[in-house]
């Protein structure tokens, strides 16, 4: 079962204002560098609820989703 976990994210902005997440800072202080952004689209989290921009990302050899809730201005992941 998954749950919504809010995380802090280090981001960069380009000259057009687009957001590029660089790393995820987990609640225990562990930092995970985002190796690659594979896709960005508006989508809902079907596992834990919520919606916004869904980033499909690669961290090391794992593919996962990172969500930016535009209404709450918070980042979250689907924690297992």
PLY file of the C-alpha trace (Angstrom):
ply
format ascii 1.0
element vertex 80
property float x
property float y
property float z
element edge 79
property int vertex1
property int vertex2
end_header
0.00 0.00 0.00
1.27 3.46 -0.86
0.91 6.78 0.92
1.45 10.40 -0.03
4.74 11.67 1.36
5.67 15.32 1.05
9.34 15.94 0.31
11.60 18.93 -0.20
13.05 19.25 -3.68
16.03 21.21 -4.96
14.97 22.82 -8.25
16.41 24.98 -11.00
14.42 27.43 -13.10
15.20 28.14 -16.74
14.84 31.59 -18.35
11.21 30.77 -19.26
10.28 29.84 -15.69
10.14 26.08 -16.24
10.95 24.04 -13.15
13.61 21.33 -13.27
13.87 19.19 -10.12
17.50 18.26 -9.35
17.27 16.22 -6.15
14.80 14.96 -3.57
15.52 15.47 0.12
13.87 12.68 2.09
12.32 13.21 5.53
15.33 11.59 7.26
17.76 13.95 5.50
18.86 11.54 2.77
19.32 13.23 -0.61
18.57 11.48 -3.88
19.97 13.02 -7.06
17.59 12.92 -10.01
19.61 11.37 -12.82
17.08 12.03 -15.57
13.63 13.49 -16.17
11.85 11.20 -18.60
8.48 12.93 -18.87
6.50 15.87 -17.48
2.72 16.00 -17.75
-0.40 16.96 -15.83
-1.69 13.88 -14.08
-3.33 12.55 -10.95
-1.80 10.13 -8.50
-4.10 7.13 -8.70
-2.36 5.44 -5.75
-2.44 8.20 -3.11
-4.64 10.98 -4.50
-3.69 14.48 -5.50
-2.76 15.91 -8.86
-0.64 18.47 -10.61
2.55 18.11 -12.60
3.82 14.55 -12.65
7.52 14.14 -13.33
8.59 10.66 -14.38
12.16 10.52 -13.08
15.08 8.16 -12.79
17.03 7.94 -9.53
19.96 5.56 -9.95
18.32 2.63 -11.77
14.76 3.18 -10.48
11.96 4.89 -12.39
9.42 6.67 -10.18
7.02 9.60 -10.11
7.51 12.96 -8.44
4.45 15.20 -8.21
4.21 18.97 -7.83
0.81 19.96 -6.41
0.30 23.38 -7.98
-2.54 24.35 -5.63
-0.68 23.58 -2.41
2.76 24.42 -3.86
4.17 21.16 -2.43
6.11 18.22 -3.82
5.13 14.64 -3.01
5.94 11.06 -3.88
4.02 7.80 -3.65
5.85 6.13 -0.77
5.60 2.34 -0.52
0 1
1 2
2 3
3 4
4 5
5 6
6 7
7 8
8 9
9 10
10 11
11 12
12 13
13 14
14 15
15 16
16 17
17 18
18 19
19 20
20 21
21 22
22 23
23 24
24 25
25 26
26 27
27 28
28 29
29 30
30 31
31 32
32 33
33 34
34 35
35 36
36 37
37 38
38 39
39 40
40 41
41 42
42 43
43 44
44 45
45 46
46 47
47 48
48 49
49 50
50 51
51 52
52 53
53 54
54 55
55 56
56 57
57 58
58 59
59 60
60 61
61 62
62 63
63 64
64 65
65 66
66 67
67 68
68 69
69 70
70 71
71 72
72 73
73 74
74 75
75 76
76 77
77 78
78 79
